[in-house]
Amino acid sequence: MINMKRRLGKLLIAGITTGAMIMTSGVHVGGPNVAAAENPPSPWIDITVNGGRLLQESPAFVHQGRVMVPFRTVSTGMGAQIGWNQAEQTATVSNSSHTARYTVGSLDAVMDDHTVRLDAAPMLREGRVYIPLRYAAEGLGGTITWDNAAKSAAIYPALHPGEAKSATADISKQAITALQHKDFDKLAELAHAQGITFSPYAYVDRKQDITLTKEQLRQGFDHRQVYEWGEYDGTGEPISMNFEEYFNKFVYTSDFANADWIGYNQSRSEGNSINNASAEYPDAVLVEYYFDGIHPDYGGIDWQSLRLVFQQEGNTWVLSGIIHDQWTI
């Protein structure tokens, strides 16, 4: 199942690339609202969540000067829970802090029990609910940045990059240094109470991916149990390794403590597997350590990155996940 989802991501990314080449321009921002000049056909609108490209099986489009986005895709991409009342034609979305309700055809939405006037009414299109882009983020307490030249929207469900850096720069430095020095006692100290989940590729499945407890982390390479950490992309063969083997193959594969680029809720990784970290880790800060490709014969596709996932336990940020990313077959 995981491999099929990754393969689906490849096909969708190919479609996105093709669509982006053939769509026309014309999106602009008016005042505080995300707006667009409605020139047929609508421009391809790229959406990222904490830097990860959102794969739109039902693409966003322009309607009466406003960018409309697929409610389900964007909401679940931010890790939110959704509901649908067919009789009332009302869609509900909630996360740990906020709830919003949108009714098809109505300019009045309810956000945390307060009525808010939208600048465009939610609508049904081919059986799917679409809502204005701006409110897809703000309805859950998030923010959005619009890049008019690129026709792209960056959604930050919790913290924008500056806030994320201020919150996690120190613990992220400690964590990447612990990985560099193979200091597993320190890594366990920084870990979430339930341990750290390891994902060999960008696509995360927390029900399937291996989580090591604090005690197992403290054992370091002395923890010799062999796990199936996932599947090799391309072949679908199981990744059967002990922790030391996995660490060397899918964790500290470069000196990420001295990475070319570090992003907080931002990403430069553009591979052919789905980056769904924000959906699997709601309200998290994702810190990406990224290396550009270095081999001249590979045209830059030999890039690699390590993504550290931080969530809050009370008032303390802790390390919940470690995601390795690279170009795959």
N, C-alpha and C positions, 0 to 999 in steps of 0.2 A: 504493500500500500504506500509506504513512504517513497519508494523508488518511483512509483507511478505518479505521485504528486510532484516529485522533482522533475520528471519528464514532462508533465503538463506545464510546469513553469517554463521549460525551455521553449515549448511551442508557443506559449503566450508571449514570451519575450520576443520571439521572432516576429510575431504578429504586431507587437507594439512598435518594433523597429520599422517594419514595413509601413504601418499606419502613420508613423511620425513623418515619414518621407513624403507621403502623398497628400497629407492634410494641408489646408491653407492657413494663413495667419489671420490675426484680427482680434485676439483677446486683449483686453485692457482692464485697468482697475479704476473705478470711479468712486471717489471718497473713501469711506471705510469699508465699502462692500466690494466683493469680487464680482466684477461685471465683464461682459464680453460683447463685442460688436457681432451681431448675428449674420455672418456671411456664409452661405451654404457652400460646401459642406462645413460643419463645425470643425474647428481645429482639434487636433489630438491634444488632450489635456493630460499631462503626466502628473501623478500624485505620489508623493512619498510620505511615509509615516516614520518619524525618527530616522530619516535618511534611507529607509528601505523602500524600494519601488513597490507600489501597490499594484498588483496584477488585476486589471479590470476586465472580467469576462463580459460585463455590460459597461461600455465606456461612458464616461462623462460627456455631456453635450451642452450646447448653448441654447437657452430658451429665453426669448424676450430680454436679451442682454445680460442674462445671468447664467453662471456656470452651475449646472445641475449634476449632482453626483449620485451614484447608486448607494442607497441607504445601507443595505446589508453589507456590501463589500467594504465600504469605508468604516462603518461602525465596528464590524468584526476585526478589521485590520488594525483597529486601535485597542483591541482586546475587550471590547464592550459586549454586553448581553443585549439581545434584541427580542422584541415580541411584535405580534401583528394581530389586530382585532379586525376581522373581516367585516363584521356588521357595521362597525363605526369607521372603517377605512383609516384606522389610526395605527401608526408605527411607534413603538416605544423602545428607547435605548437607555441603558444605564451602565455606570461603572461603579467603583467603590465610593465615589463622592457625589455623583450627579445623576439625575434622571431627566430625560426630555421626551416629549410626546409631539408627534407631527401628524396632522390629519390631511389626507389628500384633498386638494382643492381649497384649503383654508389658509389664510395668511396668519392666523393666530396659532402659535405653538405654546406649549407649556414647558418651562424649564425650571426645575426645582420648585414647583408649585406657583411659579410666577408666569403670567401670560406675557409672551413676547411677540411683537409684530414682525413677521418676516418680510423680506423685500421681494420674495417670489413664493408662490404657493407650491407645496409638494405635489407631485404628480405621478401618475402611473404611466409607464411606457413599456410595452411588451411584457406586461405582467409583473414589472418591478417598480418599486417605489424609488423616486428620486427626490432629493431635497437640495436646497441651495448650499453650495460648497462652504461658505463662511460658517453656517450654523452647524454643519457636520462636525466641525471642531469645537466651536464655542458652546454648543449644547452640552458637551461633556467637560467643560472647563478648560479646554485646550486652546491653542493659538494656531494661526495659519499665516504663512508668508507666501505671497504671490510673486512669481517671476514672470513679468509680462513678455520679455524677450524670448524666454524658453517655453512659454505657455505651460508652466508647471506650478504646482502648489505643494508646499512643504507643511505637513501637519505635525504638530507637537502635542500629543495628548496630555502631557503633564508639564514637563520643563522644556523650555527652548534651549538651544545650545549653550548660551551664556550662563543660564541658571544651572544647567546640568553640570557644566564644568566647575562652577563654584561649589556645588554640592558634593561632587565625587572625585575631584582631581586628586585629593590626598589619598583616599582609600584606593583609587585606581593605580596610583603610583606604587603604593605598598603591594598591591596584588601582582602587578606586572613584574616588580622586582622579586617577589617571592617565587614566581614562575621562572624567572631568569636564573635564580640561584638554586632552584629546586628545594626551596625552603617550605616543606609541606606542613610543618608545625604552624608557621605563619599563615599559610593558606587556609588551614583549618580554623585558625583564629578569626580570619576575615569572613569565613563562610556563613551562609544562611543556616539557621538552626536545623533545617532539614537536609543540609548538605549542598553540594554543587552539582548541577546537571551538565553533562558534557555532550555537545553536538558536533559531529565530525564535519558537517557541511552547514550551509546557511539555513536550510530548512530545519526547524525545531519541532519535535514531537515530544512533549514532556511526559506523555504516558509511555513512550517507547524508549526514549533516550536514557542512558545510564546516569543515575545519581549516586555519588559517593558521599557517605556520611562524614561527619567531622572525624570520627574515629578511624574510618578507612583512609581518609586523607592524611592523617597523622602517620599512618604506616608507610606512606610514600611508595617507593618502589619495592618495599618488602611485602606490599599487598599483591600477592601473586595470582589471585583468582582471575581466570579468563572470562571475559564478558563478550557478548555480541553488542557492540557499540552502535550498530546501524548496518547499512549496506553500502558497499562501494558504488559510487555513482557510475552509471554506464553498464556495469556487469550485473549489479544486483546481488553480488556475492556478499555473504556476511562478513563484517569486520570483527573477527575473533582475535582478541588480544588481551594480554594483561595490562595493567595500568602503565607500566614503564614503556611497553611497546606503543600503546596508544598515545602517551604523552609525546613521544619522539616523532610519531607519524602525524598526529592530528591536534597537537596543542602548541608546543613551543618549537615550531618548525623553522623559525627565523628569530633573530634577536629583536623581538618585538619591543623590548624596553627602549630600544633606540630606533624606533620605526620612523619612516620618512614623514608620516603624517598621523596625527591623532585627532579623532573626531568625537565630540560628545553629542549624542543623539543626531549624529551625521554619519554619512557613509560614502566612501568612494568605491566600494566593492560593487562591480557590475558583472556578476557571473551569470551562469545559466541555470541556477537553482533558486528557489523561492526564498527570499529573506522575510520570514514571518515572525521575527523575534518579538515585535511589539504586540502581536496578537497573543503570543504564548506567555509573555511577561508583561501584563498590564501595569502601567504607571512606573515602569522601570526606566533607568538611565542606561543607555547602551554606549559603551566606550570602545571605539574601534581603533586598533593599531594596524596600520596599513603600509605595505611595501609595494611600490610599483614594480612591474616586470623589469628584469635586468638583462635577460639574454637577448641579444640583438636579432637572433633568428626567429624569435617567438612573437614579435610584434606587440609586446606588452601584455600578452595573455598569461604570462607566468607570474602575475601578481598574487599576493596572498595577504590575508588579514586575520587578526584574532579579535574577537568581540567579547568584551567582559560585560556581564549583565549585573546591575546593582538594583536591589530593591530595599525598601525600608522595613525594618523591624522596630516598631516603636518610632523613636527619633533617630535611629542609627541606620546608616546605609551598610548593607552587607552584600557579599558576592553570592549570587544565585546561579549563574550560568556562565559557561565558557564555550564559545561558538567559534569553530575554525571555518574559514571560508577561502575558496580558491576557485579558479576556473576549472571546470570539470568537463569530461567528454560529452 
